[in-house]
Amino acid sequence: MLKNYFKTAFRNLQRNKVYSSINILGLSLGLACAMLIILYVKDEVSYDRFHKDFSQIYRIGMKRIKPDGSMDGQSGITGYFQGPRFTAGIPEIKSFLRLQGNQIDIKTGTEIRSQEIVYVDSNFFSVFSFPLVSGNPKTALREPHSLVISEEVARKQFGSGDALGKTMLVKDNDDKFSSYWVTGVAKKCPQNSSIKFDVLLPIKVSKEDEALNENWFNFFLNTFVVLEPGANPKLVEAKMKKLYEADAKETIKMVAEKYGDRSTTIYNLQPFTDMHLSKDYSADNGLKDASNPVYSYILSGIALFILLIACINFVNLTVALSLKRAKEIGIRKVAGGDRKQLILQFLGESFILCFLAFVFAIIFVQLILPVFNELSNKALAVSYLFDVKLIAGYIALFMITGLLAGFYPALVLSAYNPVQTLYGRLPLTGKNYLQKGLVILQFTLASFLIISTITIYSQFNYLTNEKLGYDDRNLVTVNSFAIRRSEAKLIKDELMKSPAIIDVASKNGGSWGTVAKVNGETQIGFAYETVDESYLPLLKIPVIRGRNFSKDFPSDSTHSVLVNEAFVRKAGWREPIGKELNFWYREGEKYTVIGVVKDYHYQSLT
């Protein structure tokens, strides 16, 4: 009987080639879209789960609460103190690790290149499960002048030979190149890792910094802690609060009196695997690939809609074709076939179509994947689709799709009256609310996706074509790490010798922020840039009040500042020119506002 079902199914597919092609193509495209989205979502939710003890690793985050109870800010960035002092005072914390992203200059022969690096504590390979190709993970970062490099850097720096034990010239904080020994070579970091490194260097904390209690208020790195198995993170957070208030009591009092900062700092623990998709404490400052969970939710919804449209399309086409098969159904019923056998036959045909659609869907995914990777900025592979959980998911998806696509047509077709079908007296009209509802739903979903696509395209077009507030045409950025102003001027003078270069301007790298007193009392937090007098003219950013920096005013290089319109509004100034700012990190130094620029990405330019 089963063999006869398959024969009938394949003969029916061959006899209706156009119908079969449309059905298989529709289902395969829907499944291909769903598979691509599953690949993306799987990669997003799998971040950082390859580490051995990932469930016990947490990042220390903090919230700043104003006296009135409102939020003053929150961040996943901490300083030198949080890791060692919480670990020493809280038994549930087994160990800590600090991590800071940066750049250094590496010298090879006469060539100097800027290299992205990560500073970490010496127990890095004990906390995280990054394998070393060579070297001892327990001792690789113990010495101050040791470093661990990736296989890629090892090939670039030393060719195909063994890099272990060889030296690299690295620029220190004193602007001199010192020899560092390669104590480990690491494998390439996994695609789904928030920590990606090519060079690791040990963090160096001076005795002065370890003793300076004001470092409770310096935030510039990530701190991770490993909890003991079974430890309750909420109880640990309560102990962190108690310890901080006791240890930093005098510093908190000093900051409140000296700077007027009366906000309360509350430390909390963020699960390590939550960083990648966190909207509160994102992965930055040495961490990579921060994302937003909204993307996964939207894409999952789109995948469901597309698959639903494909299944509805299958149902409608099958029911529409039912008139062609009416006599076949009538003869089968007259010959003794019951409704159960007919349902099994039509479901069998549905599953065959679904199987063929799955095969073609995998082929489509393989063909489309390079373009999809480029659009999603990922490096996904079809092999990601074939793990135990996903295979189980595909089997479930196959069964659900087959049932959804075939069950209703099977019920409709098997219910035909044999006498009416043989005499061609099938009712062509009727209420048939379900089929009409499916058509309406199909068009509704399709219209929704089309409108959404047009909206997203319009938004993207706006983002890519709207004026940025500066001129970025023919603009090239040249990065050089940790250079003095005199060195920047020398580079600028050399570049200006080229007839192909119209102008050169210098600007600090990275993202910088601080707090300053305005009007002698009010404190304002803001981001800032350090630039020279050529920066604004080069980018064609207008100074709408006052003047730009100028070589004719020597004090501009040390005690002048430009602010934008947003900063003026925040400070409540009617006439900003001549107003003074007292920067927190440069106590006693006053900066005078000499000009106002149009609203721009940064709130101040110093």
N, C-alpha and C positions, 0 to 999 in steps of 0.2 A: 504493500500500500504506500509506504513512504517513498519507495523508488518511483512509483507512478506520480506522486505529488511533484517530485523534482522534475520528471519528464514534462509534465503538463506546464509547470512553471517556466521552464526554459523555452518550450515551444511558444508559449504565450508571449514571452519577452522578444523572441525572434520575429513573431508575427506582427508585433507592434513596436517596431524599432524606434520610431520617432518618440513615442510615448516613453519607452524605456530609457532612451538617451536623455530626455528632458528630466525624468525623475531621478536618474542616477547622477546626472550633472548637478541638479539642484541640491540633492542631499550631500554630494561630495564637496561642493563649495561651502555649504553650511557647516559641514563637519571640519573642513580644512580651516575655516575661520575660527571655529571653536577650539581646534587643536593648537593653533598658533597662540590664541589667548590663554589657553591652559599652560602652554610653555612659559609665557610671560609671567602669569600669576604664580606658577610653581616656583619660578626663579625668584620672584619677589619675596614670597613667604619662606623660602629656604635659606635666606641670608643668615650666615654665622652659625648655622646649626651643625656644622661639621666638626666643631671643637668638642673635645672629649667631655668637658664639664660645663658645657654652655649654660645649663640650667642653674648653675651656682654662681655664674659671673654676672655682675651688675655694674653699671656705670653710675657714679655719683653725680647727681644733678642738684640744682638749687633754685629756689624761688625767693624773690624779694617782695615782701609785703609791706605796704605803707602803713603808717599809724592808723589811718582810717579803715584799714582792712582791704583796700583795693590792691590789685597786682601791680608791682613796680617793675616786673620783668622776671624772666626765667631762662635758664641756660643749662647745658650739659657740660660747660667748661668750668674747671676748678683750677687750683694752684698747687704749690708744693706741699702744703700742710695736710690737706684733707685725707690723703691716702695713709701716710705713716701715723698720723695722730689718731685717726679713727681705728686703725688696725691695732695700735698699741693699747687703746683703752676699751675696746669692745671684743670680748672673747669669741663672739660668733663670726667675726671677720678673720678668715684664715690667712689671707695675704692681700697685697695691693699691687697695682701696676699703673705707672703714669706713662702717658703717650702724648707726644707733641709733634705736629708736622712742621717742617721748615725747609729751607733750601740752603745748600752750602756750595762753595766753589771747590772743584776738584781739578788738580793740575796733572796733566799727562804730557811729559816732555815740555814743550813750550806752549802747549795748548791748555787753556783754562775754560772749563765749562761749568755751568750752574746745574746742580743735581738736586732733585727733590729727595728729601730724606725724612726719616722719622726717628725722633729721640725717644728711647724707652728705658725702663728700669732693667736691671740685669736678669730678672726672673721672667722675661718676656716669653721664652719658649717653655716655661713651666706652666704658665697661665693659659697660653694659647697653643693650639695643636698645628703649628706650622712645621713641617718636616725639613730637616737639613740634609742636603746631599753630602756634605762633608763638614766636619767640625763637631764639637761637643756642645749640645744645646744648653747644658747646665752651666758651662763656664765661658761660653762664647762672648758674653757682653760684660764680664766682670771687670776687665781692665779698662782704665779711662781712654786709652788709645787703641781700643779694639773696634772692629766693625764687622757687620754681617752684610753680605751682598747677595743679590739674586743671581740665578744662573745667567740671565741675560746681561747683567752688568759685568759678570765675570768673563763672559765671552768678549764683550766689547773692550774690556780693560786688559785682559791677559790672553785672549785668543782661546785655543782649545786646551791649553795646559791647565794643570791644577792650580787654582788661585789661592788655596789655603796656605797661610803663612807669608804671603807676599804683602808688599806695602803699597799704600796709596797716599798721595799728598793731598791733605785736606786743610782748608783755611779755618783756623781757629778764631775765637772771638777777638784775639789781639791782632787780627789781620795778617798773621803769618801762617805759611804753609808748614804743617807738621806731618810726620809720618804716622800713619795708622796701619795696624796689622789686620789682615783679613783672617778672622778667627772662625768664620763659618760661611758656607754657601747654601742658600735656601732655594727650595723649589718655587716655581711661580705660584703666587697666591691664587686660590680658587676664584672663579668668576663671581660666586655668590658670597664674597667676603667684604665686610665693611673696612677691614684693614688690608690695604695693599701697599707693599713696600718694595723698593729696589735696594735701598741702603738703610741699615739700622745702626744707630750710634747710641752709646749709653748716656743717659741723662746725668749731668754733673750739677750737684747742688752744693754751693759753698757753705762753710760753717756760719758765715754771716747771715745767709738766707735762712738757714735752719733755725737760727736763734731769733730772727726778726719776726716778732709776733704780728706785725702789720701785714705779713704775707697771707694771713687769713683773707685779706681783701684784694689779693692779686689773682686774677683769673686768666689763664692762658693755655691750659692743657686739659687733656682728658684723664680722669682717674677711674680705674676699674678696681673692684674688690671681689674677692672670691669668698663666698660664705661657706661655713661648715654645712655638711649635709643635714637637712632637716631644719635649718635655721629659718626663723620667721622674719621676712624682710621688714614688716611693719614694726616689730619689736626692735629690730636693729635701727630703723629710722628714729624711733623714740630715744634710743640710747645715743644716737648721733646728735640729736638736738640737745640733749642734756650735756653731753661732753663739750660740744661747741660753745654753748653758753657759759660753761665754767672756764674752759681754757682760753677763750677769746674775750672774757668779760672786760678786762681793762682796755683792750683794743677797740671793742665796740663802743665803750664810753668815750674814748679818745676821738674816734671818727665822728661820733655824734656832736661832740663839743667843737671839734676843729673844723669839720666840713659841713655840719648841719645835716648829716645823713642819719635819719632816725628810722629808716626802713629795717625790717627784721629779715634776717636770712634763715631760710629753712632748707635743710639738706634732705634729699630723698634718694631712693635707689631705683634706677631704671633697668629692667631686665635687658641683658646684652642683646637678645634676639629681637627686642622691640626697637632698637635704634634705627634700623634701615627705613622703617615705615612710620617713624614717630613724627608728629606735627609739633610737639612741645619741645623735645630735646633731639634735634636732628643730628645726624652723623657728620661732623665737620672737624676742622683743625687736626688734620692727620688721618681722619676717617673719610671713606669714599662712598660715592654712589647713594647719597641720601635720596629717598624717594617719598612719595605721598600715597597713602593707602587708597585715596579717592580714585586714582588711576585704575587700580585693580578692581575696585567695586564697579566702576563705569564699564570697563572692558568685560567683566564677567556678565554684567547685564546685557551688553551688546551681543556677547556670545550666545546667551540664552535666547534673545530675540531672534537672532539669525537662524539658530537651530529650530526654533519654533516656527518661523516662517517657512523653512524648508520642509518641515513635517506637515504643516497645513497644506502647502503646495502639493505634496505627495497625496494627501487625503483627497483633496479636491480633484486632482487629475484622475485618481483611481475611480472615484465615484462618477466623474464625467464619462469615463470610458466604460462604465458598467452596462450601458445600453448595448454595446457591441458584444458583451458576454452574456446577455440575458438568455439567449436560446441555449447556450452551453449550460447555464445553471439549471434551466428548466429540464433539459434532457437528463442531467445528472440526478435531479430530484425524482423524475419519472422512473429512472433506472434503479432507484432504491437508495440513492445518496441522501444522507440526513444532513441536517444543518451543521452538526459538529464537524463532520468531514469537510464540508465546504469552508467553514471558518479556519480549520487547520490548513487547508490548501492555500487560502488567500494570505494567511499569516506567513506561511512558508515562502510565498512569492515576495512578501514584504521583507522578510529577513534576507532573502537572496539579493534583493535590490540593495538593502542596507550594507550587506557584506561587500558587494561590488563598489558601493559608494565609499566605504571605509578604505578600500584599496586605493581608489583614485584620490581620496583625500590625502593619504600619506604621500602619494606622488606629488600632489599640488603643494603640500607643505614643504617638501624637499626643494621644489623649484622656487617657491616664494620666500623661503627662509632667509636667503642673503639680503633681499630688499627689506624684509621685516626687521632683521637685525640692525640694519642701517637706520631705519626709522625709529626703532626703540632704543638705540644706542646700547645694544647688548651683543653677546657672542653665543647665542643659543644654538644648540645642535639637535637634530632629530633624535639622536640617541637619548636625550633627556626624557623623551616620551616613554622610554621602555624601562621603567622601574616597576617594582611589584605593585605599589599603590596605584600608579597611573594605569598600569595594565588592567588591574581590577576595576578602575574607574572607566576604562574604555569598554570593558565587557559589559559593565552596567549601562553605559551610554548606548552601546549597541543594542542591548535588550530593550531599553526604554524607547529608543528611537524606532526600533522595529515594531514594538507594540503600539506606540503612539501613531505611527504612520500606517499601520495595517489593521488595527483592531476595529476602528469604526467602519472602514470600507468592508471588512469581512462581515460585520454584523448587518450592514445595509444589503450587501449582495446576497448573503445567504438567506435573507428574509423574503426574497422575491417569490411571488406565487407562481408555481410551475405552469399553470394553465394560462395565466396572463402573459407570461414571458414567451411561451411557445406561439401564442396567437398575436404577439406584438402589441399587447394592450397595456403596456406599462404606463402608469400615471406619470406624466412629465411635470406636473405641477403639484403643489401641496405646501403645507406649512414648513416642514423640514427646517425647523429653527436652528438645529445644530450646524448643518452645512452652511446655511446663510450666515450664522454667527462666525463660523470659521473664515469665510470669505471676508467679512467685515474686519475681523481681528487681523487677518493677514494684511489687508490694505492699511489698517491703522498702524501696525508695527512698521510696515515698509515706509509709510509716510513719515512716521516719527524718526526713523533712522535717516531718511533723506533730508528732513528738516535739520536734524542734529548735525549731519555732515556739512550742510551749507553754512550753518551757524559757526561750527568749528573752523571751517575754511575761512570764513569772513573774519573771525577773530585772529586766526593765524596771519592772514593777509594784513590785518591792522597792525599786529605786533611787528611784522617784518618791514612794513612800509611807513609807519608813523615816524615822524621826526623825533629823534632822541634828545634834542636839546643841545646837541653838539654835532660837528661834522666828522664822520668816521670814514669818509672816502679817502682812499690811498693812504690810509693810516697803518703803520706797522709798529708793533710793540717789540722792543728788544729788552730781555730780562737779564739783569746782573745782580747777584746777591751780595748784600752787605757792603756797599761801596760808600765812601765819603762823598761829601758835596764837591770837594776838589777833584775827586776821581770822576764824578759825574760830569763835571765841567770839561775835563780832559777828553772824555768819550764824546761829548757833544761837539767840541772843537774839531775832533778828528772826523766825525760824521759830516759836519758841515763843509768839509773840504770836497765832498762829492757833489758834482753838478746835478746829480739826480735827486738830491735831497733839498727840499725847500726850507724846512725848519726842523728843529729838534727841541724837545722839552723833556724835563725829568720829573718823575713822580715816584713816590714811595710805592712799594708793592704790598700785596696783602690787604686785609681789612683791619682798620684801626678804629678804636673807640675809646672814649674817656668821658669824664664828667668835669664841668667847669662851673664856677660861680659867676652869675651875671647880676649886675646891679648890686654887687657886694653881698648878696644873700641867696637868691634863688639859684638852685643847682639844676643844670640841664645836662642830660646825657646825650651824646651825639657821636656820629662817625665823622672822621676827618681824613684829609689827605695833606701831604706835604709836597708842594709843587714849586716850580720856579716861575719867573716872570713870563716865560714863553708859553706856558701851558694853556692858559685861557685863549690867547690869540690863535694858537695852533689848532685848537678844537673849536674855535669860533663860538666860545661861550661868552655872551655879553655881560659886561659889568653895568648894571642899570643905575647904580648910585655909587658915588665915590670914585675910586680909582683902582687900577690893578697894581700888583707888585711892580717895583721899579728899581733898577740899579742906582738911580739917583738918590734913593733913600736907603742908606745902609742898614737902618733899624728894621727894614722890612724882612730881612732874612732871619731875624731872631725874635721880634716882638710885634709883628703885624699879622692880622688875620682877615680873610674874606669870609663872609657868611652868605647863605642863600635866603630867599624870601621866607621859607618855612621856619628857619631858625629865628628870623626877626619876629615872626608872628608868635612863636613859642616863648620868646623872651619878653614879649609885650612892648617892644620898642617902637616909638613913633619916629625917632630920628636915631638910627643905629650908628652913623658915622661918629667915631670918637669914643664909643662905648668900650668898656674893658671887660675882658674875660680872665679869670684866674683858674688855670688848668690844675686839676687835682695832682697829676703826676709831676708837675713842676711848681711845687709850692712856692709862693712868693713872687713868681714871675707873672707879670700882667701882659696880656696881648690886647692891642688896640685894634678895633674894627676900622678898616680903611675903605672897604667897599662891599657892595651887595651884588651877588649874581642871581640870575633867574633860577627858579626852583630846579634842582638838579638832583642826581642820585645821592650826593653827599651833602651833609648839613654845614660843613665848614671846610675851608681850605686855608692851611697855615703856611 
